[in-house]
Every structure is written in structure tokens, then in C-alpha cells.
Amino acid sequence: MNSKIYSRPRIRLPKIFFSSGGDKNLKRKQKIVKIFIIMVIAFSTVKIVLDAISPIFEALCEDKAKSIATIISNNEATNVMKDHTYDELFTIEKDNDGNITMIKSNVIPINEIISDVAVKIQNSINERGKENIKITIGSFTGSKLLSGRGPGIPIKISSIGNVETDLRSEFSAQGINQTLHRVYLQVDCEVSILTPYNTISEKVSNQVLLIENVIVGKIPNTYYNLDGIDSSNVLDIIE
């Protein structure tokens, strides 16, 4: 007698896992707290480093601003004056005995020179582009002992400038019946150094010798110190 064994097919039910919602919220809060602490430590570290290098960095930027203004002022003034002569700017009048009666300044070329030099100085400052200032690693520690030690880390800066000019003139005796006439350009620059952290401005005053000439003739007892030649076209130095 054949016996058949019948079995019912088993149905697999999906497993259901229950998790506590409170645990997930706790882990999320812990993660947020950790991120916040890391950010606070990072910002604090950056602030400490910036406070340590700030005086050194500002001093370097100020020196750079002075160097830029001085070099550019001298170069541009020299380049402009290559195309001009003393006789073009001033006319010396004498009497029949050779005594100097008047020095007449020629306003148009003088004012053109003042304007030309000022524009070229400002353009040269603005067109310098980005440059590097190096700060040594030791300076980041804030320690005076380690300041200036270690390899330098380059920091990019750029410069812009605002230029004002004024003309100055002086006479000085050089011998018997000889007077040295010197004409200076007073250049006042406000150079701003743009850094990744802030803007450092430095006012730089520089006096550039434009031209000089020895005037031969009897020297009057009174000398005129020609301040602001561009404001007057006739300068009397009559006794």
C-alpha cells in the first residue's frame, strides 16, 4: 500500500525590525555638536594665527607701499622730464648789467608735466597686478623667538593708488653771482594694499627732483621760494 506524504508549502514572512527613534535623534544631535566643536576650534585657530602674523604682515605691506610709491614716483618723473628742458619751463630776464630781474614760469608746460606725472604714477601703481609677500612659518606661532625663522609662505597682494602732486622750488647760492635753482615735485600717494584678509592703506610723501639749473648773474638779496608755481606765471625776485 502506497502511502503519500503531503506537506503544505511554507510561507516566509518578512522580518520587521523595530528601532528606537530616540537613538537616531541622539546620534544626529551628537554629530551636530561634534561639527560645531570642530568649526569653533578651526575658527579659533585661524584667529590666533591671524592675530600672530597681523603686525608683521601690516609692517611688510606698509614697507611695500612705501617702496612702490617711491620707486614709481622717481621713475615716472624721470621719464617725463627726459622730454623737457629748464629753458622750456622758465624764462630768466636780466637787465643791461646782467642782474637778474625776473624768473618767469611758463604755466602751460609746467601744468602739463604735473598732470602727466601724476597720471602715470597712478596708472603704474594700479597696473602692477598681484605680487607676493612672504611670511616665515615661525611668524605664525606668535613667538618672538621664532619670528622670522623657517621657510616663507607667499601671500598674494595687489595695490591701488590715489596720487596728488604739487610743485616746489628752491634757490641756493653756489658761488659768486651763481644761484642753483631746483624744482621738485611733491608727490603724495595713498597706496592701498589689497590682501586676502583686509585692506591696508599707507600715505606716502615723496619729493622728486624734476630739474635743476645754475643761474649766472648778480644774486638779489631776497630769494623767492616758489611754492605752487602752477598758481602764478610770473615770479619776481627783484630786490
Beta strands, then each sheet from edge to edge (+ up, - down):
strand 1: 90-94
strand 2: 100-105
strand 3: 131-136
strand 4: 152-175
strand 5: 178-194
strand 6: 199-216
strand 7: 234-236
sheet 1: 1+ 2- 7+
sheet 2: 3+ 4- 5+ 6-
end
